[in-house]
Amino acid sequence: MTSGTADPLERLRALQGADLPVHGGRTLAYVYDSGEPEVDRVAREAVAAYAASNALDPTAFPSLLQMENELVGFACALLDAPVTAVGTVTSGGTESILLAVQGARDSRPDVVRPRMVLPSTAHAAFHKAAHYFGVEAVLVPVGPDFRADPAAMAEAMDDDTVLVVASAPSYAHGVVDPVTDVAAAAAARGIRCHVDACIGGWVLPYAARLGRAVPPWTFAVEGVTSISVDTHKYAYAPKGTSLLLHRDAGLRRPQFFASAAWPGYTMLNATTQSTRSGGPVAGTWAVVEHIGDAGYLELAERALAAVDAIVERIEREPALRLVVPPDSTLVAMATDASCDPFTLTDELVDRGWYVQPQLSHGADGASIHLSVSAGTVAHVEEFATALTESLAAAQAAGPVAVDADVVAFIEALDPTTLDDDDFDGLLAASGLVGTAADGGLELPTRMAAVNAMLDVASPPMREALLVAFLDRLQRPVRRS
Ligand SMILES: Cc1ncc(COP(=O)(O)O)c(C=O)c1O
């Protein structure tokens, strides 16, 4: 009965060759590598076994409910959750955050214009939640150490504030906010306080057990009402899971959705998805079972050892500096005037080290982000060599100059009034999208010029340009 490609898996492998490696500890954003091949084997088999199972209905697939409840139980121990705590498995950090914001909004039907108070470093997922749910994001500048300013946040809270947020740690700078003071200020006004521990929640408890200084941020802190922690990050689980925990079931209740307002089955969901693949749930459960508490302690020790080695290396280079000393496994480094950060990024990528450029933001210059995994520790010497070589190459290449006319042009444009033709011209001029010989799109391989151009654009212009870019990327491939 088959009439398609004889061996699609062969093509799949060929296609995958264009992607960043997910193993090898050298991809320092997007993926998290335990460095343990057995972890990947267990994950693969569990995902495959449950790929067609549907977590939509826990009575039909009770094994998935069991796995979810066991995962939440594991996280409860990690996050000092009280016996009243409950949790939900979601598809990722953004979904956990969306639900935390939606739940907070819907817990306050009396508030007509809901607001949430965020440190300016909070993850963009909160801005997405603001956009989706009509909650105003009130941004409070962080202090010079890039940590939230609790006094300023307290000042920003009012009767319409439905949620207050802190990060443990923040993505861009890798530091933990003063959760105790932020949560206390929220509790004093009876406002929910969410701790976004999406990226740090599975590492920080182990870092503390290893004797490192970790400021309090879990449910042990009074006033913390919910925490998000992503299993598909530092629990080294396959992509597609995060956990959202609430201090008690009452706090979670507005997150649930049921609808009997149609002739089919009564829809009953704890998350934004309805049909949910059992694959990521089973894969995550199997990985957490396999690694276990002692295993995570060891993986945290390795990841933190890799961070220490990388930090030491950065501190040895006069042209480099840490933006702020890291509290966890995320490193933000900046360059001095002798070295263009975007060129340095390209040079590291060329040497097999994927690092992520962070554009300048407000008064803060551009920087380079590294999410360091346990799998990186075996390769820190290679990283050190790549860094030295890349630095020399970037310094020799000199700064990336954005043409003054292009700067003037971009500055003069209003992104809200541009039409599709304008975007086509801008994307071509920026090098973001070229046209290949076959008429398809050609992605740039060296990104420095593109990043330099985006860096001079205003945030709304960056958003508009990148949305236009994505729109051009997502076009059907039709078979002739
Ligand atoms: C602190 C923090 N919050 C939220 C997210 C969003 O997670 P996801 O990409 O899984 O949606 C991230 C992702 O890196 C993060 O670091």
The ligand as a Gaussian input file, in Angstrom:
#p B3LYP/6-31G(d) Opt

LIG

0 1
 C       14.142000      31.269000      32.123000
 C       13.390000      30.707000      30.950000
 N       12.046000      30.780000      30.923000
 C       11.332000      30.298000      29.901000
 C       11.936000      29.707000      28.815000
 C       11.097000      29.229000      27.657000
 O       11.184000      27.842000      27.513000
 P       10.780000      27.080000      26.192000
 O       11.766000      27.473000      25.138000
 O       10.871000      25.641000      26.610000
 O        9.399000      27.453000      25.819000
 C       13.337000      29.613000      28.806000
 C       14.031000      29.037000      27.645000
 O       15.229000      29.037000      27.546000
 C       14.075000      30.119000      29.900000
 O       15.411000      30.073000      29.911000

